[in-house]
Amino acid sequence: MAPHNDQRAEIYALATEVLGETASAERWMLEPAIGLNQQVPADLIGTPEGAELVETYLIQIEHGVYV
């Protein structure tokens, strides 16, 4: 089951908050992310599990926790 558009919007909003501006968030969502095993965040948010991974990673970035 795919996440609702509301969840996608929330993740994009979180990315914007963490990265400081919409353009940076949109760019980040389209590039492979080291902390997501080189997966593209925009691709991952197509599933509830992937959306949770992206959200968790953004929160880690926000708090300076890199794994």
MDTraj code that builds the backbone (N, CA, C; nanometers):
import mdtraj as md
import numpy as np

residues = "MET ALA PRO HIS ASN ASP GLN ARG ALA GLU ILE TYR ALA LEU ALA THR GLU VAL LEU GLY GLU THR ALA SER ALA GLU ARG TRP MET LEU GLU PRO ALA ILE GLY LEU ASN GLN GLN VAL PRO ALA ASP LEU ILE GLY THR PRO GLU GLY ALA GLU LEU VAL GLU THR TYR LEU ILE GLN ILE GLU HIS GLY VAL TYR VAL".split()
xyz = np.array([
    [0.0840, -0.1184, 0.0000],
    [0.0000, 0.0000, 0.0000],
    [0.0889, 0.1253, 0.0000],
    [0.0643, 0.2146, -0.0923],
    [0.1441, 0.3367, -0.1041],
    [0.1009, 0.4395, -0.0003],
    [0.1957, 0.5220, 0.0446],
    [0.1591, 0.6267, 0.1406],
    [0.0658, 0.7288, 0.0756],
    [-0.0141, 0.7938, 0.1554],
    [-0.1050, 0.8969, 0.1064],
    [-0.0264, 1.0190, 0.0626],
    [-0.0878, 1.0987, -0.0213],
    [-0.0243, 1.2228, -0.0657],
    [0.0094, 1.3126, 0.0515],
    [-0.0732, 1.3062, 0.1584],
    [-0.0450, 1.3863, 0.2780],
    [0.0899, 1.3477, 0.3375],
    [0.1182, 1.2178, 0.3413],
    [0.2450, 1.1711, 0.3977],
    [0.3610, 1.2171, 0.3103],
    [0.3440, 1.2093, 0.1806],
    [0.4486, 1.2573, 0.0886],
    [0.4736, 1.4063, 0.1126],
    [0.3654, 1.4816, 0.1240],
    [0.3773, 1.6257, 0.1471],
    [0.4471, 1.6535, 0.2795],
    [0.4165, 1.5752, 0.3810],
    [0.4814, 1.5923, 0.5114],
    [0.6310, 1.5652, 0.5021],
    [0.6695, 1.4647, 0.4267],
    [0.8120, 1.4325, 0.4115],
    [0.8834, 1.5436, 0.3349],
    [0.8204, 1.5943, 0.2291],
    [0.8808, 1.7066, 0.1561],
    [0.8919, 1.8297, 0.2456],
    [0.7910, 1.8536, 0.3292],
    [0.7958, 1.9673, 0.4216],
    [0.9076, 1.9493, 0.5235],
    [0.9237, 1.8280, 0.5736],
    [1.0320, 1.7994, 0.6681],
    [1.1673, 1.8201, 0.6002],
    [1.1804, 1.7727, 0.4778],
    [1.3057, 1.7903, 0.4036],
    [1.3360, 1.9390, 0.3858],
    [1.2340, 2.0176, 0.3566],
    [1.2524, 2.1619, 0.3406],
    [1.2966, 2.2248, 0.4720],
    [1.2339, 2.1839, 0.5808],
    [1.2702, 2.2369, 0.7134],
    [1.4142, 2.2012, 0.7484],
    [1.4514, 2.0763, 0.7258],
    [1.5856, 2.0287, 0.7629],
    [1.6931, 2.0903, 0.6733],
    [1.6642, 2.1004, 0.5439],
    [1.7654, 2.1456, 0.4484],
    [1.7614, 2.2963, 0.4230],
    [1.6589, 2.3645, 0.4749],
    [1.6583, 2.5102, 0.4734],
    [1.5832, 2.5783, 0.3621],
    [1.5577, 2.5107, 0.2526],
    [1.4827, 2.5736, 0.1438],
    [1.4235, 2.4670, 0.0524],
    [1.3176, 2.5040, -0.0155],
    [1.2444, 2.4105, -0.1009],
    [1.3326, 2.3528, -0.2113],
    [1.4103, 2.4368, -0.2770],
    [1.4940, 2.3901, -0.3880],
    [1.5935, 2.2849, -0.3403],
    [1.6540, 2.3063, -0.2253],
    [1.7491, 2.2088, -0.1701],
    [1.6788, 2.0777, -0.1365],
    [1.5597, 2.0881, -0.0797],
    [1.4839, 1.9680, -0.0438],
    [1.4453, 1.8893, -0.1682],
    [1.3979, 1.9585, -0.2699],
    [1.3585, 1.8906, -0.3936],
    [1.4780, 1.8230, -0.4598],
    [1.5912, 1.8907, -0.4596],
    [1.7128, 1.8325, -0.5176],
    [1.7563, 1.7097, -0.4379],
    [1.7543, 1.7212, -0.3043],
    [1.7943, 1.6102, -0.2175],
    [1.7030, 1.4892, -0.2387],
    [1.5745, 1.5126, -0.2561],
    [1.4798, 1.4031, -0.2751],
    [1.5052, 1.3253, -0.4040],
    [1.5754, 1.3851, -0.4993],
    [1.5969, 1.3225, -0.6301],
    [1.7359, 1.2620, -0.6478],
    [1.8201, 1.2729, -0.5453],
    [1.9569, 1.2215, -0.5560],
    [1.9766, 1.1026, -0.4627],
    [2.0611, 1.0059, -0.5021],
    [2.0909, 0.8944, -0.4113],
    [2.1476, 0.9477, -0.2794],
    [2.1011, 0.8917, -0.1699],
    [2.1442, 0.9370, -0.0376],
    [2.2315, 0.8314, 0.0279],
    [2.3473, 0.8733, 0.0758],
    [2.4418, 0.7819, 0.1398],
    [2.3755, 0.7065, 0.2547],
    [2.3032, 0.7778, 0.3391],
    [2.2407, 0.7159, 0.4560],
    [2.1217, 0.6283, 0.4238],
    [2.0821, 0.6270, 0.2973],
    [1.9720, 0.5404, 0.2531],
    [2.0242, 0.4349, 0.1565],
    [2.1496, 0.3978, 0.1768],
    [2.2132, 0.2937, 0.0947],
    [2.2098, 0.3290, -0.0541],
    [2.2370, 0.4566, -0.0826],
    [2.2408, 0.5112, -0.2191],
    [2.1064, 0.5029, -0.2917],
    [1.9986, 0.4885, -0.2167],
    [1.8660, 0.4896, -0.2772],
    [1.8157, 0.6338, -0.2863],
    [1.7274, 0.6586, -0.3814],
    [1.6721, 0.7921, -0.4035],
    [1.5499, 0.8104, -0.3134],
    [1.5522, 0.9119, -0.2254],
    [1.4410, 0.9324, -0.1326],
    [1.3041, 0.9387, -0.2014],
    [1.2942, 1.0083, -0.3147],
    [1.1656, 1.0202, -0.3843],
    [1.1129, 0.8841, -0.4282],
    [1.2024, 0.7924, -0.4608],
    [1.1613, 0.6570, -0.4976],
    [1.1156, 0.5793, -0.3745],
    [1.1866, 0.5969, -0.2650],
    [1.1557, 0.5228, -0.1428],
    [1.0205, 0.5597, -0.0842],
    [0.9794, 0.6855, -0.0963],
    [0.8546, 0.7257, -0.0312],
    [0.7306, 0.6700, -0.1011],
    [0.7508, 0.5858, -0.1999],
    [0.6393, 0.5195, -0.2667],
    [0.5784, 0.4074, -0.1843],
    [0.6469, 0.3678, -0.0770],
    [0.5936, 0.2636, 0.0121],
    [0.5955, 0.3172, 0.1549],
    [0.5080, 0.2661, 0.2412],
    [0.5091, 0.3107, 0.3812],
    [0.6436, 0.2862, 0.4497],
    [0.7052, 0.1711, 0.4206],
    [0.8341, 0.1393, 0.4822],
    [0.9420, 0.2359, 0.4347],
    [0.9426, 0.2647, 0.3061],
    [1.0399, 0.3580, 0.2507],
    [1.0197, 0.4990, 0.3027],
    [0.8940, 0.5392, 0.3140],
    [0.8634, 0.6722, 0.3671],
    [0.9148, 0.6845, 0.5098],
    [0.8992, 0.5792, 0.5874],
    [0.9487, 0.5809, 0.7256],
    [1.1011, 0.5913, 0.7284],
    [1.1691, 0.5209, 0.6386],
    [1.3158, 0.5286, 0.6312],
    [1.3615, 0.6715, 0.5999],
    [1.2962, 0.7341, 0.5019],
    [1.3331, 0.8704, 0.4622],
    [1.3063, 0.9673, 0.5773],
    [1.1915, 0.9540, 0.6409],
    [1.1584, 1.0421, 0.7525],
    [1.2596, 1.0261, 0.8665],
    [1.2929, 0.9029, 0.8990],
    [1.3907, 0.8765, 1.0051],
    [1.5262, 0.9365, 0.9692],
    [1.5677, 0.9212, 0.8453],
    [1.6965, 0.9745, 0.8024],
    [1.6984, 1.1276, 0.8101],
    [1.5898, 1.1906, 0.7688],
    [1.5829, 1.3367, 0.7786],
    [1.5904, 1.3834, 0.9237],
    [1.5248, 1.3125, 1.0130],
    [1.5310, 1.3481, 1.1552],
    [1.6726, 1.3306, 1.2080],
    [1.7414, 1.2266, 1.1631],
    [1.8806, 1.2057, 1.2034],
    [1.9679, 1.3210, 1.1541],
    [1.9468, 1.3628, 1.0298],
    [2.0232, 1.4759, 0.9749],
    [1.9954, 1.6014, 1.0590],
    [1.8688, 1.6235, 1.0893],
    [1.8292, 1.7419, 1.1665],
    [1.8984, 1.7465, 1.3027],
    [1.9178, 1.6294, 1.3623],
    [1.9785, 1.6228, 1.4949],
    [2.1283, 1.5935, 1.4911],
    [2.1858, 1.5899, 1.3706],
    [2.3296, 1.5682, 1.3585],
    [2.3734, 1.4257, 1.3857],
    [2.2819, 1.3309, 1.3686],
    [2.3132, 1.1901, 1.3905],
    [2.3295, 1.1237, 1.2549],
    [2.4531, 1.0886, 1.2242],
    [2.4803, 1.0241, 1.0955],
    [2.5233, 0.8815, 1.1217],
    [2.4590, 0.7899, 1.0512],
    [2.4908, 0.6478, 1.0671],
    [2.5445, 0.5914, 0.9400],
])
top = md.Topology()
chain = top.add_chain()
for i, resn in enumerate(residues, 1):
    res = top.add_residue(resn, chain, resSeq=i)
    for name in ("N", "CA", "C"):
        top.add_atom(name, md.element.get_by_symbol(name[0]), res)
traj = md.Trajectory(xyz[None], top)
